[in-house]
Amino acid sequence: MKAFNGPSLSIAAALLCSLATASPAAYLQERQAAEITTAILQIFREIFKGSKLAFPVEPLAWDIKSNPNMCRIDMQTTDGGNCYATVTCDDGVQEYNVGKAGWNVCYIGGRQYFTDPRIGDFSITFTSKDEQGEGLTGPVLQLSDIGDWMAIPVADLANERERYWFCKKHNGVGCDKGPYFCSLDYSNNDPFKGRTRKWTCGVPKRGQNFKGLDSNMPAPNGYAPGSCGIHITQYQKPDPSKDPYSLAAKIYDANQNEIGNSNGKQLGPVLVLTTPLPNTFTITARNIDADSLKLGYDGREWDAIAPACSVGAYDSGKREMDCGFPCK
């Protein structure tokens, strides 16, 4: 992926143009918003850097089909009020303010709080109205698990994607290709027609350990319970007639943080891992290379095969696999 330079240039240009007319306080506020926007874009570039995901046009943070670790938040207002939001993840949609009557702070500066088990506590604040008064605008999205309620300027981030499409239409060369975090809604072709305003943003599910954008759940006992994972390396026998397999493994909690490992390659067909989890995790190799490993945790045993595990082919004398398991 190319170096990060497109949005920072457009933001800088906008700031320079505003210097002549903006008050010192307004300029400071705009500069701070631009810095936040730039930081968030840089973070998302790191998240998707080197990704093998197949995005249809450009990387979109809310494309949950391509990236099931993300969820999509839709925010909308109509006729200067009627606030409404939905959270969509790969397991379905949750509506907030069904019927558009129960959002009790649907006005400029009103901060409405929500909770969703998939993304945690979050809030939405609309900070302005458009000139025609058709809808509240300037949404600010905040999540408790992301930067301790870091203010995310939705409209500013959406504008970055607008710049991409403007560049693509009028120039087509050197246009920044994202990834993008938020967008204006284009379901009616023109987001500024009609009396409804709608934005979409992508946010990580709870527990996603992205550099600079952790969405971590509490881990009071040294680990975050929920869905844990294990990465296993199985080494082939040097001499299949007499030698045992060797194994190595790392265990991750629901925050995707490493909580234990085998301290490298260990000789023998059985590997027992002790971690902050209340039970040990056991890995047992069987007789031949094609056999699946047997896994054991909390009184249950299962084979390291799909769908519980993703298992690679042997390459250079070893194979890698990733498995998920429930950890209370």
C-alpha positions as CSV (number, residue, x, y, z in Angstrom):
1,M,0.0,0.0,0.0
2,K,1.3,3.4,-0.9
3,A,2.5,5.9,1.8
4,F,-0.1,7.9,3.6
5,N,-0.1,11.4,2.1
6,G,-3.4,12.1,0.2
7,P,-5.8,13.1,3.0
8,S,-3.1,15.0,5.0
9,L,-2.5,17.2,2.0
10,S,-6.2,17.9,1.4
11,I,-6.7,18.7,5.1
12,A,-3.7,21.0,5.2
13,A,-5.0,22.9,2.1
14,A,-8.4,23.3,3.8
15,L,-6.7,24.6,6.9
16,L,-4.6,27.1,5.0
17,C,-7.7,28.4,3.2
18,S,-9.5,29.0,6.5
19,L,-6.7,30.9,8.2
20,A,-7.7,34.3,6.7
21,T,-11.3,34.1,8.0
22,A,-11.4,31.8,10.9
23,S,-11.2,33.0,14.5
24,P,-8.3,31.6,16.6
25,A,-10.7,29.3,18.5
26,A,-12.4,28.1,15.4
27,Y,-9.1,27.5,13.7
28,L,-7.8,25.5,16.7
29,Q,-11.0,23.4,16.8
30,E,-10.7,22.7,13.0
31,R,-7.0,21.8,13.3
32,Q,-7.7,19.4,16.2
33,A,-10.5,17.7,14.2
34,A,-8.2,17.4,11.2
35,E,-5.5,15.8,13.4
36,I,-8.0,13.3,14.7
37,T,-9.2,12.5,11.2
38,T,-5.6,12.0,10.0
39,A,-4.8,9.8,13.0
40,I,-7.9,7.6,12.4
41,L,-7.1,7.2,8.7
42,Q,-3.5,6.2,9.5
43,I,-4.8,3.6,12.0
44,F,-7.1,2.1,9.4
45,R,-4.4,2.0,6.8
46,E,-2.4,-0.1,9.3
47,I,-5.4,-2.4,9.9
48,F,-5.9,-3.2,6.3
49,K,-2.2,-3.0,5.2
50,G,-1.3,-6.2,3.4
51,S,-4.8,-7.5,3.8
52,K,-5.8,-10.4,1.5
53,L,-9.4,-9.4,1.7
54,A,-11.1,-8.8,-1.7
55,F,-12.7,-5.4,-1.6
56,P,-14.9,-4.7,-4.7
57,V,-13.9,-1.1,-5.3
58,E,-11.8,0.3,-2.4
59,P,-11.3,-0.9,1.2
60,L,-14.3,0.1,3.3
61,A,-14.2,-0.4,7.0
62,W,-18.0,-1.1,7.1
63,D,-17.7,-3.9,4.5
64,I,-18.6,-6.7,7.0
65,K,-18.9,-9.3,4.3
66,S,-15.3,-8.9,3.4
67,N,-14.2,-8.3,6.9
68,P,-16.3,-10.0,9.5
69,N,-14.2,-8.6,12.4
70,M,-15.9,-5.2,11.7
71,C,-19.5,-4.0,12.3
72,R,-21.4,-1.2,10.5
73,I,-23.1,1.7,12.3
74,D,-25.7,3.6,10.4
75,M,-26.9,7.0,11.7
76,Q,-29.7,9.1,10.3
77,T,-31.9,12.1,11.0
78,T,-35.0,13.4,9.2
79,D,-36.6,16.9,9.3
80,G,-34.2,18.2,11.8
81,G,-34.9,15.4,14.3
82,N,-36.2,11.8,14.2
83,C,-32.8,10.4,15.1
84,Y,-32.2,6.7,14.3
85,A,-29.3,4.3,14.3
86,T,-28.6,0.6,13.6
87,V,-25.6,-1.6,14.2
88,T,-25.1,-4.4,11.7
89,C,-22.6,-7.2,12.2
90,D,-22.2,-10.6,10.5
91,D,-24.8,-12.0,12.9
92,G,-27.6,-9.5,12.2
93,V,-29.0,-6.0,12.7
94,Q,-29.8,-4.2,16.0
95,E,-32.1,-1.1,15.7
96,Y,-31.9,1.8,18.1
97,N,-34.9,4.1,18.4
98,V,-37.4,1.9,16.5
99,G,-40.2,4.1,15.3
100,K,-37.9,7.1,15.7
101,A,-39.6,8.3,18.9
102,G,-37.5,7.3,21.8
103,W,-34.2,9.1,21.3
104,N,-34.6,11.6,24.1
105,V,-31.7,13.9,23.2
106,C,-32.3,14.3,19.4
107,Y,-31.1,17.9,19.1
108,I,-27.9,19.8,18.5
109,G,-25.4,18.8,21.2
110,G,-27.5,16.0,22.6
111,R,-25.4,12.9,23.3
112,Q,-27.4,9.6,23.2
113,Y,-25.8,6.5,24.7
114,F,-26.3,2.9,23.6
115,T,-24.9,-0.5,24.3
116,D,-24.4,-3.4,21.9
117,P,-22.7,-6.6,23.1
118,R,-20.8,-6.8,19.8
119,I,-19.2,-3.4,19.9
120,G,-19.7,-2.3,23.5
121,D,-21.1,1.0,24.8
122,F,-21.2,3.8,22.3
123,S,-22.7,7.2,21.8
124,I,-23.8,9.5,19.0
125,T,-23.9,13.3,19.1
126,F,-25.2,15.5,16.3
127,T,-23.4,18.9,16.5
128,S,-25.1,21.0,13.8
129,K,-27.9,21.4,11.2
130,D,-27.4,21.9,7.5
131,E,-28.3,25.3,6.0
132,Q,-31.7,24.1,4.8
133,G,-32.6,22.7,8.2
134,E,-33.6,19.3,6.7
135,G,-31.6,17.3,9.2
136,L,-29.2,17.3,12.1
137,T,-25.6,16.9,10.8
138,G,-22.0,16.8,12.1
139,P,-22.4,13.4,13.9
140,V,-19.7,12.5,16.4
141,L,-19.4,8.8,17.2
142,Q,-17.7,7.6,20.4
143,L,-17.1,4.0,21.7
144,S,-16.0,3.2,25.2
145,D,-13.6,0.5,24.0
146,I,-11.9,2.7,21.4
147,G,-9.5,5.2,22.8
148,D,-11.7,5.6,26.0
149,W,-14.6,7.3,24.2
150,M,-12.4,9.0,21.6
151,A,-14.4,11.5,19.6
152,I,-14.7,10.3,16.0
153,P,-15.6,13.1,13.5
154,V,-17.9,11.1,11.2
155,A,-18.5,13.9,8.7
156,D,-14.8,14.7,8.4
157,L,-14.0,11.1,7.7
158,A,-16.9,10.8,5.2
159,N,-15.4,13.8,3.4
160,E,-12.2,11.9,2.8
161,R,-14.1,9.4,0.8
162,E,-15.8,12.2,-1.1
163,R,-12.4,13.6,-2.1
164,Y,-11.5,10.2,-3.5
165,W,-14.6,10.1,-5.7
166,F,-14.1,13.7,-6.8
167,C,-10.5,13.0,-7.7
168,K,-11.5,9.8,-9.5
169,K,-14.2,11.7,-11.6
170,H,-12.1,14.8,-12.5
171,N,-8.6,13.5,-12.5
172,G,-8.4,9.7,-12.1
173,V,-4.7,9.7,-11.4
174,G,-3.0,9.6,-8.0
175,C,-6.3,9.4,-6.1
176,D,-6.0,8.1,-2.6
177,K,-7.7,4.7,-2.4
178,G,-8.4,4.4,1.3
179,P,-9.3,2.4,3.3
180,Y,-12.3,4.5,4.4
181,F,-13.9,4.6,7.8
182,C,-17.1,6.5,7.2
183,S,-19.3,7.6,4.3
184,L,-22.4,9.6,3.4
185,D,-25.3,7.4,2.3
186,Y,-25.8,7.2,-1.4
187,S,-28.9,4.9,-1.5
188,N,-30.9,7.7,-3.2
189,N,-28.0,8.8,-5.5
190,D,-27.7,12.2,-3.9
191,P,-27.2,12.4,-0.1
192,F,-28.3,16.0,0.0
193,K,-31.7,15.6,-1.7
194,G,-34.7,14.9,0.4
195,R,-35.1,15.6,4.1
196,T,-33.0,12.7,5.5
197,R,-29.3,12.7,6.3
198,K,-27.5,9.4,6.8
199,W,-23.9,8.3,7.5
200,T,-22.3,4.9,7.7
201,C,-19.1,4.0,9.7
202,G,-17.2,0.8,10.3
203,V,-16.0,-0.1,13.8
204,P,-14.2,-3.2,15.1
205,K,-16.0,-5.8,17.1
206,R,-15.0,-5.9,20.8
207,G,-11.8,-7.7,21.4
208,Q,-10.2,-6.8,18.1
209,N,-6.5,-6.0,18.8
210,F,-5.7,-3.6,16.1
211,K,-2.6,-1.5,16.4
212,G,-3.7,2.0,17.6
213,L,-7.4,1.0,17.7
214,D,-7.8,-1.7,20.3
215,S,-11.3,-2.5,21.2
216,N,-10.5,-4.5,24.3
217,M,-12.9,-6.0,26.9
218,P,-12.0,-6.0,30.6
219,A,-9.6,-8.8,31.7
220,P,-9.8,-8.8,35.5
221,N,-8.4,-12.3,35.8
222,G,-5.5,-11.9,33.4
223,Y,-7.6,-12.8,30.3
224,A,-10.7,-11.6,28.6
225,P,-13.3,-14.4,28.5
226,G,-15.5,-15.2,25.6
227,S,-14.0,-16.7,22.4
228,C,-10.4,-17.6,22.8
229,G,-8.0,-18.8,20.1
230,I,-4.9,-21.0,19.7
231,H,-2.3,-21.0,17.0
232,I,-0.5,-24.3,16.6
233,T,2.6,-25.4,14.6
234,Q,3.0,-29.1,14.0
235,Y,6.4,-30.3,12.8
236,Q,6.8,-33.4,10.7
237,K,8.8,-36.3,12.1
238,P,12.4,-36.4,11.0
239,D,12.2,-40.2,10.8
240,P,8.6,-41.3,10.5
241,S,9.5,-44.8,11.6
242,K,10.8,-43.8,15.1
243,D,10.6,-40.1,15.8
244,P,7.7,-38.3,17.5
245,Y,6.1,-35.1,16.3
246,S,7.1,-31.7,17.7
247,L,4.5,-29.0,18.6
248,A,4.5,-25.3,19.3
249,A,1.5,-23.2,20.3
250,K,0.3,-19.7,21.4
251,I,-3.1,-19.0,23.1
252,Y,-5.0,-15.8,22.7
253,D,-7.9,-14.4,24.8
254,A,-11.0,-12.8,23.5
255,N,-9.1,-9.5,23.1
256,Q,-6.7,-11.3,20.8
257,N,-3.9,-10.8,23.3
258,E,-1.4,-13.6,23.8
259,I,-1.9,-15.1,27.3
260,G,0.4,-18.1,27.1
261,N,2.7,-20.2,24.8
262,S,4.8,-23.3,24.7
263,N,8.1,-21.4,24.8
264,G,8.9,-22.5,21.3
265,K,9.1,-26.0,19.7
266,Q,8.5,-28.9,22.1
267,L,9.4,-32.5,21.4
268,G,6.7,-35.1,21.9
269,P,3.2,-36.0,20.7
270,V,1.4,-34.3,23.7
271,L,1.6,-30.6,24.6
272,V,-0.1,-29.2,27.7
273,L,-0.4,-25.4,28.0
274,T,-0.9,-23.6,31.3
275,T,-2.3,-20.0,31.0
276,P,-4.4,-17.6,33.2
277,L,-7.4,-19.6,31.9
278,P,-9.0,-21.8,34.6
279,N,-8.1,-25.0,32.8
280,T,-5.1,-26.3,30.9
281,F,-5.2,-26.8,27.1
282,T,-4.0,-30.1,25.7
283,I,-2.8,-30.9,22.1
284,T,-2.3,-34.5,21.1
285,A,-0.7,-35.6,17.8
286,R,-1.8,-38.9,16.3
287,N,0.1,-41.4,14.1
288,I,0.6,-40.0,10.6
289,D,1.0,-36.6,9.0
290,A,-2.5,-36.6,7.5
291,D,-4.2,-37.2,10.9
292,S,-5.8,-34.3,12.6
293,L,-4.6,-33.2,16.0
294,K,-6.8,-33.8,19.1
295,L,-7.5,-30.8,21.2
296,G,-8.8,-30.7,24.7
297,Y,-10.1,-27.9,27.1
298,D,-12.5,-27.7,30.0
299,G,-13.6,-31.4,29.9
300,R,-14.2,-31.5,26.1
301,E,-12.2,-32.9,23.2
302,W,-12.4,-32.2,19.5
303,D,-10.5,-32.6,16.3
304,A,-8.5,-29.8,14.8
305,I,-10.5,-29.7,11.6
306,A,-13.0,-27.2,10.0
307,P,-15.1,-25.4,11.1
308,A,-13.4,-25.2,14.5
309,C,-10.0,-24.8,12.9
310,S,-8.3,-23.5,9.8
311,V,-5.5,-25.9,8.9
312,G,-2.8,-25.2,6.4
313,A,-0.8,-27.7,4.3
314,Y,2.6,-29.0,5.3
315,D,5.3,-26.6,4.0
316,S,9.0,-26.9,4.8
317,G,8.4,-29.6,7.3
318,K,5.6,-28.1,9.3
319,R,1.9,-27.0,9.1
320,E,0.2,-24.1,10.8
321,M,-3.4,-24.0,12.2
322,D,-5.7,-21.6,14.0
323,C,-8.5,-22.8,16.2
324,G,-11.2,-21.1,18.3
325,F,-12.7,-22.3,21.5
326,P,-15.1,-20.9,24.2
327,C,-13.3,-19.7,27.3
328,K,-15.3,-18.6,30.4
